[in-house]
Each structure stands twice: as structure tokens, then as C-alpha cells.
């Protein structure tokens, strides 16, 4: 029934959306008023995409598993900007996602839906929010405010919205410290993690084991509140120009611990247990002011995490630990022609300080990330991306390649993508990826932007 309802919604919306011209061709869109007269709800921006993507897992399933060898995702996403008055604006970003193969994978909740009241130096935003605090490419330890949707892609999971409010102050800056901004967040609603479905290749419920979310230990009362303070500024000095940020947060951690019990009929019951986490850290993105180094962008994220128990909770907590991501981007223009460009990325990501049993199951403990992005900057917006994640201690790696191109011979807003991801996992070593060793896959997608 969930699949049928989502399909009906998607089919009802798609013809109306796709029948419109692109946003640039809609005359008087900024003047659209709901309510009549010169006031009321004004639509100030409208865009979105419709995408179909199919993934096939190349390696055999393990005996006894009921997990699927493929996915066929249909996704419709809209972005609607609107204004209620001169000082009050809003943003609505609904998403409709279904898997034609896995009936349990249905997403209809909006990713974002909020209103913003703004003056010259202060604004308040309330609703369902997504905040991207990350700086590095593959792993962002500083990005702790939003949950991730693990149901489709565990390696690159989408951010999910959180219900709450943000207050932001823009402070006066100077020549060295410019554009200082202080933001305070209050999220009073605790949302549980979206785990992969039972048929997903990254499912935690591999037979005969079961994922028992109904028995999860969740926070109550004031323990549900997630509070955060973030400071941002630009720094202009002779050696380099940089964007810096500082973050302090306290509240339920976005990913739970798991306790185990014997399940009826054999196997193990995995019960997710949520707990609190103090997080403090910062990040920087800097460009050197030296001509020979001007093509480099230096990046760093470092956070220190301290777990804590909720009231009346007796859960055994993980150790305190420090997570980090250090690296740089290097742009190389005109490699094969006058317009193309290569961006090379090197990063080292991981953590130190924790020796408990849960630490080995965090996916990035001491890894080298290499990425090369070639952009042709041609009429078809052709690009090729290669990325590798190597753990030298476990001697395991993940390699990914993505090719993208606009199919302008069919329509200027139609994009084609084909990609592959190869897992070479150290099965003898305990770790996150060793739980899912057979997930080498390839996928193809068509996306229409409007």
C-alpha cells in the first residue's frame, strides 16, 4: 500500500511539473500571488528534478540472504521559494522516492520546509532544516546536526531534515576577521535513524539476525533536545585567506549503539540504543596567498566527542574520541584543451582515542581518500570522477568511477550518468565494510532538471 500511494502521488505530480517550461521561461513568476491583491503568498522560485536510477550488485549474495541484487529508484524533488512579506520568506523541498524492486523503500517526507524572518543583521528560521557544515569531500566529522538516510546508499547517504529553529546574528567585521556570524540551534524533536531496508544489500537485518527498532532505547523529555552553537568568519592574512568555523553541540547522537540478544528461532536481535553526545570542534578552508600555491585549497575538520547517558539510562557508553579530516584540492586548468579542468583531492580521515568494541564499526578510522574530477566545461557538461578510499591497516579499499553528460540532443536539461563502485574488503578484519563484503555494484541514471 505504501508503494501504491507513493506511485500515485509521483504520477499525479510528474505530468504537471514536466509540462512546465524551465524557470527562466516562466514570465511573471515573481509576481505570482496566492490570496489576491498585492499581498499574500508569493512564489519567488521553483525548480526541481525527476530521476530514475538503476543499480545492480555484481557479486553473489550469501547463502540464506533474501536481499535484492538490484535497485530501481524513482525520485522527484522540488524546491519552492516563497515570500509572505518583506521580512518573511519560506522554502519547501518535498521529495518523493520509491524503489520499484523493494516495496519497503518509500520516502515522502519533505527534506526541508521552513519559514525565515530576517532583518539586516538578524534572522530566525523555524521548521524542518538541513544544514551542511562539512568541508572535506568524503567524511565530515563536524557535520553533526542532521541524520543521514542509510536506506539507499551507505557510502554517500543523503541528509535528512530536523525539526527545530535557528537564530543567526551577523556581527560587524574588520579587515582581518570579516563577516562574523553566530548561529544558535534548538531541535526539540528526536528522530530515529533511517536504516537500510530488509532487502537492501547493506541491511542490518541479515537472516537469521533481526533489527528490532520497536525496542529501541530513545530519549525522553529534555534529553530529546539537540542544542548547538556555531561561529563562522572569513580570515584575511598575508599568508592565506580562509573560511573558518567553530561548533559546539550537545544532544542525542545521530547513530545509535546496538545491544544483542538471542532471537526466537536462532539468530540475534539487534536493538538500537540512542545516547547523548557532546561535540566540540572546528574547521577551516584556506587558499594560500602565494602565487605558486594559489591553485591549492587546504581543508581541515577536527572534532572531539564525549558520550553521555540520558536520565535513568544504564547503557555502556563508547569511549571519548577525536575525529579528523585533513586534505587539499588542487585545480589544474587546460589539461587537454582550452576549457577543461582537473580537480585533484587528497584527504586523510580517521579518529584516535577510542578502544572500545564499537569504535571498529565506524566506517572511517584511518583512511586515505584520493579523488580526481575532470570537467570538460563543454556544451554537454561532460565530467569524469574517480575516487578511492584506502585503509592501509586493514588492507581494504573502495574504488568508484562516475561519468556524467547532458543529453542535449534529446533535451538540454536531461542528464545521463553511469558509474561503478568496487569493494575489496578485508573479511578477516572486524570493521564496518567487512559486515557488507559483497556490495560491488554499477548503476545508471537519467535525470531531468526543470
ZAVOVO-758619 format. One record per residue (C-alpha): residue number from 1; residue in one letter; chain; x, y, z. Coordinates in steps of 0.001 Angstrom, whole numbers, plus 524288, in hexadecimal, padded with zeros to 5 digits. Example, Ala and Ser with C-alpha at 12.3 -4.5 7.8 and 13.67 -1.06 7.14 Angstrom:
ZAVOVO-758619
1_A_A_8300C_7EE6C_81E78
2_S_A_83566_7FBDC_81BE4
//
This chain:
ZAVOVO-758619
1_X_A_80000_80000_80000
2_X_A_80B1A_80960_802E6
3_X_A_810E6_806E2_7F58E
4_X_A_803CF_8089C_7EEB9
5_X_A_80119_81585_7F5B1
6_X_A_80EAC_81AD6_7F298
7_X_A_80DA4_816B7_7E460
8_X_A_80076_81D64_7E334
9_X_A_805D9_82A03_7E8F6
10_X_A_811C2_82990_7E029
11_X_A_809BC_8272A_7D3E5
12_X_A_7FFFE_831D5_7D739
13_X_A_80A91_83BDC_7D98F
14_X_A_813ED_8385E_7CE88
15_X_A_80B85_83C5A_7C2C4
16_X_A_80885_84999_7C8AC
17_X_A_816A5_84C3E_7CC0C
18_X_A_81C6A_84778_7BF4C
19_X_A_81234_84EBC_7B759
20_X_A_817AD_85BA0_7BC28
21_X_A_8223A_862D7_7B511
22_X_A_82F17_864E5_7BC19
23_X_A_82EE2_86F5D_7C6A0
24_X_A_8359E_87951_7BDFC
25_X_A_82A7E_8784B_7B448
26_X_A_81F8E_87AC7_7BDFF
27_X_A_81BA4_8891C_7BC65
28_X_A_8175B_89042_7C88F
29_X_A_81A71_88517_7D1D9
30_X_A_81F36_88E95_7DC2C
31_X_A_811FF_89550_7DB7F
32_X_A_80A00_88921_7DE4F
33_X_A_80165_88C12_7EA1E
34_X_A_7F877_882CD_7F14F
35_X_A_7EDC3_88A36_7F845
36_X_A_7EB67_89543_7EEB2
37_X_A_7EF89_8A358_7EF11
38_X_A_7FD78_8A784_7F188
39_X_A_7FFE1_89F7A_7FDB4
40_X_A_7FF7A_89147_801C1
41_X_A_80790_8858E_7FDDE
42_X_A_81092_888A4_7F25C
43_X_A_817D6_87DB0_7EB7C
44_X_A_82585_882FF_7E8E5
45_X_A_82C83_876EC_7E3FD
46_X_A_82955_86973_7DED4
47_X_A_8324C_85E98_7DA48
48_X_A_8347F_85037_7DC05
49_X_A_837CA_8436C_7D57A
50_X_A_83233_83639_7D1DA
51_X_A_83BD1_82AEB_7D1C3
52_X_A_83BBC_81C6A_7CF49
53_X_A_847BE_81489_7D322
54_X_A_84A53_8060E_7D2E2
55_X_A_854F3_7FF23_7DAB9
56_X_A_85971_7F11B_7D931
57_X_A_86223_7E9FD_7E2E6
58_X_A_86C13_7E1D6_7DBA5
59_X_A_8705E_7D85F_7E637
60_X_A_86851_7CCC6_7EAA0
61_X_A_85FE5_7CD5F_7F692
62_X_A_8639A_7C53B_80233
63_X_A_85BE2_7B8BF_8047E
64_X_A_84F61_7BAD0_80C2D
65_X_A_84E32_7C959_80969
66_X_A_841BD_7CF03_803D2
67_X_A_84834_7DBA7_7FFCE
68_X_A_84620_7E13B_7F254
69_X_A_8502C_7E102_7E77F
70_X_A_84BAD_7EE40_7E29D
71_X_A_84492_7FB15_7E497
72_X_A_83C27_80318_7DB83
73_X_A_83A1D_81055_7E1D8
74_X_A_83054_81A7A_7DD25
75_X_A_83237_827D0_7E36C
76_X_A_82B21_834BF_7E1E9
77_X_A_8300A_840A8_7E943
78_X_A_82B01_84E97_7E908
79_X_A_83095_85B36_7EE7A
80_X_A_8269A_865E3_7F0C3
81_X_A_82A73_87356_7F5D7
82_X_A_81FA9_87C54_7FA67
83_X_A_81DB9_88944_80158
84_X_A_8132F_88CF3_80B25
85_X_A_81782_89B0B_80D4C
86_X_A_8236E_8A3A9_80BCC
87_X_A_829D4_89D25_8178B
88_X_A_82417_88F5E_81764
89_X_A_827FF_8854E_80D1F
90_X_A_826E3_876B6_80C2D
91_X_A_82C6C_86AA8_805B7
92_X_A_825F4_85D99_802E5
93_X_A_82D87_851EB_7FDA8
94_X_A_824E7_845E1_7FC63
95_X_A_82ABC_838E8_7F82C
96_X_A_823B7_82CFB_7F2DC
97_X_A_82C7A_82104_7F1FC
98_X_A_828B3_812EF_7EF6D
99_X_A_82FC3_80678_7EBE5
100_X_A_8284C_7FE94_7E1CC
101_X_A_82F37_7F235_7E681
102_X_A_82ED5_7F437_7F54B
103_X_A_82107_7F7A9_7F9F6
104_X_A_82629_7FBF9_80742
105_X_A_82E54_80703_801BF
106_X_A_824C4_81260_8009B
107_X_A_827E1_82076_80448
108_X_A_81D5B_82B13_803E9
109_X_A_82189_83410_80F06
110_X_A_826BB_84179_80ADE
111_X_A_83548_84328_80C7F
112_X_A_83382_85172_8102D
113_X_A_827C9_859FF_8137A
114_X_A_82A08_8669E_81AEF
115_X_A_82700_87515_81C10
116_X_A_8311B_87FB9_81E93
117_X_A_82F59_88D1B_82495
118_X_A_83AE0_895EA_82152
119_X_A_83F86_8A398_8245A
120_X_A_84C58_8A9E4_82067
121_X_A_854E9_8A2CC_82A5B
122_X_A_84C2B_8986B_83068
123_X_A_8435F_88D71_82BDE
124_X_A_83B5B_88270_831B6
125_X_A_83831_87606_82A55
126_X_A_82E9B_86BA2_82EF9
127_X_A_829B0_85EE9_82941
128_X_A_83076_8531E_82365
129_X_A_83EAB_856C5_8210B
130_X_A_84AA1_8514D_81A2B
131_X_A_857CC_8577D_81D46
132_X_A_86429_853D2_815EF
133_X_A_86F99_8569D_81EF4
134_X_A_87952_84DBF_81819
135_X_A_885DF_851F3_81160
136_X_A_88CD0_84561_80D5F
137_X_A_8889A_83CFB_801D0
138_X_A_8854E_82F4B_806D9
139_X_A_88474_83002_815AF
140_X_A_87FB0_83BAE_81DB7
141_X_A_8818C_839D4_82C66
142_X_A_87CF2_847CA_82EF5
143_X_A_86FE4_84590_82827
144_X_A_8682B_8408F_833E9
145_X_A_85AF2_84751_8333E
146_X_A_853A1_83F27_8291E
147_X_A_850C1_830AF_82861
148_X_A_8543F_82937_81C13
149_X_A_84B65_82077_81409
150_X_A_85298_81374_813B0
151_X_A_847C8_80CA3_80C3F
152_X_A_84D25_80EA9_7FE8B
153_X_A_85BB7_81192_7FED1
154_X_A_863AA_80F80_80B3A
155_X_A_8702C_81547_80575
156_X_A_869D9_8221C_8010F
157_X_A_85D57_8231D_80915
158_X_A_8541D_82E94_80743
159_X_A_851D3_83817_8126C
160_X_A_84471_837DF_818CB
161_X_A_83D74_843A1_81E6F
162_X_A_83C83_84655_82CFF
163_X_A_8314F_84D99_83397
164_X_A_83564_8599D_83B11
165_X_A_839D9_867AB_83A43
166_X_A_84604_86F8C_8373F
167_X_A_84932_87D6D_83B80
168_X_A_85463_88425_8345E
169_X_A_85B88_890CF_83738
170_X_A_86427_897D8_82D52
171_X_A_86E62_89F76_834D9
172_X_A_876E6_8AAC5_83028
173_X_A_883EF_8A65C_82AB3
174_X_A_890F5_8AC69_8276E
175_X_A_89BBC_8AADB_81D74
176_X_A_8A175_89EA7_823A8
177_X_A_8955C_89846_829A5
178_X_A_88A42_89A62_8201C
179_X_A_87BEA_8969C_81F61
180_X_A_87AEC_89096_82D05
181_X_A_86E49_888FC_82F0A
182_X_A_86965_88256_83B64
183_X_A_85E7D_87838_83A37
184_X_A_856EE_87171_84519
185_X_A_84EE2_86527_842BA
186_X_A_84426_85EDA_84AC7
187_X_A_83E64_85201_845F2
188_X_A_83449_84CD8_84FB3
189_X_A_8300C_840BB_84810
190_X_A_8382A_8345A_847AE
191_X_A_83766_82CE9_83ACF
192_X_A_83C71_81F10_83975
193_X_A_84637_81ABE_82F33
194_X_A_84106_815EF_8220D
195_X_A_84762_80897_820DD
196_X_A_84884_800A8_81451
197_X_A_83C9D_7F868_81194
198_X_A_83C60_7E9A4_81387
199_X_A_83EEF_7E70E_80508
200_X_A_849B6_7F126_803CC
201_X_A_85784_7EBFE_801D1
202_X_A_85BFD_7F43E_80D72
203_X_A_85103_7EF55_81625
204_X_A_853F3_7ED82_82495
205_X_A_8498A_7E2DE_824FB
206_X_A_850B1_7D7EE_81DFC
207_X_A_849C1_7CAE8_82099
208_X_A_8490D_7C50D_82A80
209_X_A_84C53_7D1F1_8314B
210_X_A_8419A_7DC12_83366
211_X_A_84179_7EACF_83532
212_X_A_83818_7EDB1_84059
213_X_A_83576_7FC50_83F56
214_X_A_828D1_7FB33_84727
215_X_A_830DA_7F85B_85366
216_X_A_83A69_80389_85151
217_X_A_83ECD_80B83_85CFD
218_X_A_83B03_81989_85965
219_X_A_83C71_82650_860E8
220_X_A_830E1_82C81_867E0
221_X_A_82DD7_83A00_86D16
222_X_A_83916_843A4_86CBC
223_X_A_8426A_838D7_86875
224_X_A_83C4B_839CC_85AE5
225_X_A_84153_847A8_858CA
226_X_A_84CE2_849BD_84FCE
227_X_A_85390_856E1_8523B
228_X_A_85EC1_85CA4_84A6F
229_X_A_8669D_86911_8490C
230_X_A_86E13_86C27_83C9B
231_X_A_87745_87757_83972
232_X_A_87BF2_87ACF_82BC6
233_X_A_88500_8852B_82649
234_X_A_88E65_88842_81B54
235_X_A_89CB1_88A7A_81EAC
236_X_A_8A52B_892A8_815A3
237_X_A_8B3C7_8925D_81838
238_X_A_8C028_8938B_81037
239_X_A_8C2BA_884D3_80FF0
240_X_A_8B4C5_8809B_80C9F
241_X_A_8A662_883DC_80BD0
242_X_A_89D7E_87A7D_812FA
243_X_A_88FB6_8771F_8171C
244_X_A_88F6A_87218_8250F
245_X_A_884E0_86C91_82DC6
246_X_A_88366_86823_83BD5
247_X_A_878EF_85EBE_8408B
248_X_A_87441_85A72_84DF5
249_X_A_868A3_8513C_84F34
250_X_A_861A8_848DA_85937
251_X_A_856A4_83F49_856F8
252_X_A_852FD_831B4_85228
253_X_A_85D30_82BD7_84938
254_X_A_85809_82994_83B84
255_X_A_85C53_81B54_83B14
256_X_A_85920_811D0_84620
257_X_A_86061_806F0_84CD4
258_X_A_85B52_7F91B_84B70
259_X_A_858F2_7EF12_8560D
260_X_A_8573A_7E0BF_852BB
261_X_A_84E29_7D63F_857B4
262_X_A_84AC6_7C894_85313
263_X_A_83F4A_7C8C8_849BC
264_X_A_83473_7BEAC_84993
265_X_A_837EF_7B417_83FD3
266_X_A_84666_7B76C_84003
267_X_A_84E0B_7C328_83BAB
268_X_A_84FF3_7D009_842BB
269_X_A_846F5_7DB5F_845D9
270_X_A_84DDB_7E84F_84355
271_X_A_84799_7F309_84B7F
272_X_A_84B99_8012A_8489D
273_X_A_84E36_80939_854CF
274_X_A_84FA9_817E2_853B3
275_X_A_85866_81FA1_85CD5
276_X_A_85D48_82D7A_85E6D
277_X_A_86969_833A8_858AC
278_X_A_87116_83FF7_85B96
279_X_A_87813_844E7_84F6D
280_X_A_881C4_84FFD_84E80
281_X_A_88A86_85331_84317
282_X_A_88D17_85B86_8374D
283_X_A_89099_85BF3_8291B
284_X_A_897FC_86445_81F56
285_X_A_898C9_865D9_8109D
286_X_A_8A468_86E15_80C61
287_X_A_8AA7A_872E1_7FFBF
288_X_A_8B8E8_87712_800A5
289_X_A_8BC7E_884BD_7FC2A
290_X_A_8C8FF_87FAB_7F610
291_X_A_8C8A7_87F1F_7E74C
292_X_A_8CECB_871A1_7E678
293_X_A_8C483_86C3D_7EFEA
294_X_A_8B8A3_873E7_7EB4D
295_X_A_8B30D_867ED_7E454
296_X_A_8B228_86082_7F148
297_X_A_8A6D1_860C9_7FADC
298_X_A_8AA4A_85BA5_80860
299_X_A_89F8F_85531_8107A
300_X_A_89EA3_85052_81E6E
301_X_A_8941D_84BB7_827D3
302_X_A_896CA_84779_835DA
303_X_A_88CCD_84434_8406D
304_X_A_88D95_83E42_84DF3
305_X_A_881F7_835DC_8520C
306_X_A_87E12_8325A_85FFD
307_X_A_872A2_828D5_861AF
308_X_A_8692A_82A1D_86D13
309_X_A_85D62_822A1_87236
310_X_A_84F74_82766_87284
311_X_A_84830_827D0_87F6B
312_X_A_845C4_81A36_88522
313_X_A_84DF5_813F6_87A6C
314_X_A_85799_8091C_87DE8
315_X_A_85D28_806FF_8704D
316_X_A_86BCC_80416_86F43
317_X_A_87117_80FE1_867F6
318_X_A_87BCB_8103A_85D9A
319_X_A_888B1_81701_8608E
320_X_A_88B58_82547_85DFB
321_X_A_8923A_82785_8510B
322_X_A_89756_831A7_8479A
323_X_A_8938F_83148_83933
324_X_A_89AA5_83869_82E5B
325_X_A_89B3F_83AE4_81FC4
326_X_A_8A70D_841CD_819D1
327_X_A_8A9C7_8440B_80B84
328_X_A_8AAC1_84CE6_7FFD2
329_X_A_8A521_84F4A_7F250
330_X_A_8ADBC_852A4_7E6B9
331_X_A_8A7E0_85860_7DA51
332_X_A_8AEDD_85677_7CD5C
333_X_A_8A8E2_85E1A_7C1F8
334_X_A_8AA57_85B78_7B35F
335_X_A_8AEE2_84D69_7B479
336_X_A_8AA10_84851_7A76B
337_X_A_8A447_854AD_7A195
338_X_A_8A195_862F7_7A3C7
339_X_A_89598_8610B_7AC5A
340_X_A_89738_854A4_7B44E
341_X_A_89BF6_8539C_7C256
342_X_A_8A051_84921_7CBE5
343_X_A_89E14_84A26_7DA87
344_X_A_8A67A_840B9_7E25C
345_X_A_8A332_83E00_7F0A0
346_X_A_8AB7C_8375A_7FAFF
347_X_A_8A604_83562_808C0
348_X_A_8A974_82DBE_814F1
349_X_A_89DBC_82A8A_81D88
350_X_A_89C41_822F3_82A13
351_X_A_89BD6_82359_838CB
352_X_A_8A436_82127_844E7
353_X_A_8A19E_81EB6_85340
354_X_A_89734_81413_85387
355_X_A_89A4A_805D8_85662
356_X_A_88CB0_80075_85916
357_X_A_88607_7F630_850C3
358_X_A_87D3A_7FFFB_849C4
359_X_A_888B3_807D4_84466
360_X_A_88C50_7FD5E_83A73
361_X_A_87EE6_7FE6F_83416
362_X_A_87FE8_80CD6_830CE
363_X_A_882A1_80D1E_82223
364_X_A_88E56_81664_821C7
365_X_A_898AC_813B4_82C08
366_X_A_8A56B_8163C_824B8
367_X_A_8A33A_817DE_8161B
368_X_A_8A95B_81E65_80A61
369_X_A_89FE1_824A0_800B5
370_X_A_8A432_827A3_7F2C1
371_X_A_89B28_82E5A_7E910
372_X_A_89CE1_8338F_7DB40
373_X_A_8921B_83B44_7D48E
374_X_A_893A5_83EBD_7C624
375_X_A_88A1B_848C6_7C0D4
376_X_A_889FC_84B38_7B237
377_X_A_88233_857ED_7B3D8
378_X_A_87C51_85513_7A69E
379_X_A_86E99_856E3_7A180
380_X_A_86A95_8499C_7A6F5
381_X_A_870BF_84C0A_7B46C
382_X_A_87870_83F66_7B396
383_X_A_87F94_83AF6_7BFD4
384_X_A_886D3_82F00_7C4CA
385_X_A_88938_82CB3_7D34B
386_X_A_891FD_82245_7D954
387_X_A_892A1_8202D_7E809
388_X_A_899C9_81677_7F076
389_X_A_8990A_813F1_7FF21
390_X_A_8A454_80BEE_80485
391_X_A_8A631_8069A_81235
392_X_A_8B496_802CB_812CE
393_X_A_8B353_7FBF5_82004
394_X_A_8A870_7F2B6_81BE1
395_X_A_8AD4F_7F249_80DDC
396_X_A_89FBD_7F4CE_80860
397_X_A_89B0B_7FECE_7FEA2
398_X_A_88F58_80445_7F772
399_X_A_890BB_809B6_7E99B
400_X_A_88642_81169_7E28A
401_X_A_88518_81722_7D4D9
402_X_A_87A48_8202D_7CFDE
403_X_A_877E5_8252A_7C209
404_X_A_86DFB_83024_7BFC9
405_X_A_8693F_836F7_7B37F
406_X_A_85DBF_83F50_7AF5C
407_X_A_855E2_838E4_7A46C
408_X_A_85367_8459E_79D55
409_X_A_85001_83EAF_790AE
410_X_A_843B2_83A26_797C7
411_X_A_84190_84579_7A148
412_X_A_84ACC_84FA9_7A6E7
413_X_A_846B1_84C67_7B4E4
414_X_A_847FB_83D96_7B3EA
415_X_A_853FB_837EA_7BAC1
416_X_A_85980_82A34_7B936
417_X_A_86223_8239E_7C359
418_X_A_868C9_8166B_7C39A
419_X_A_8715C_81206_7CED4
420_X_A_87788_8067E_7D5CE
421_X_A_87C3E_8040A_7E3AF
422_X_A_8859A_7F916_7E750
423_X_A_88756_7F3E2_7F538
424_X_A_8937D_7EC40_7F8FF
425_X_A_89105_7E96A_8074F
426_X_A_899C3_7E301_81168
427_X_A_89057_7D860_815BC
428_X_A_89992_7D39A_82068
429_X_A_899B5_7E111_826E4
430_X_A_88E3F_7E5F0_82EF3
431_X_A_888F4_7F2B9_8298F
432_X_A_87D6A_7F9A4_8238C
433_X_A_87FE2_7F59E_81572
434_X_A_882FC_7E78D_8192C
435_X_A_874BF_7E657_81D70
436_X_A_870C9_7E8A6_80F38
437_X_A_87B76_7E291_806DE
438_X_A_873B9_7DFB1_7FA74
439_X_A_86F1E_7ED22_7F684
440_X_A_876A7_7EFE8_7EA11
441_X_A_86C9F_7F631_7E10A
442_X_A_86A5C_7FE3D_7D4F0
443_X_A_85F59_807B4_7D224
444_X_A_85996_81042_7C79F
445_X_A_85062_81BD3_7C8A8
446_X_A_848C3_8259E_7C0A3
447_X_A_84588_8329E_7C70F
448_X_A_83CE6_83D75_7C1D6
449_X_A_83ECD_84AE0_7C81C
450_X_A_8342D_85503_7C717
//
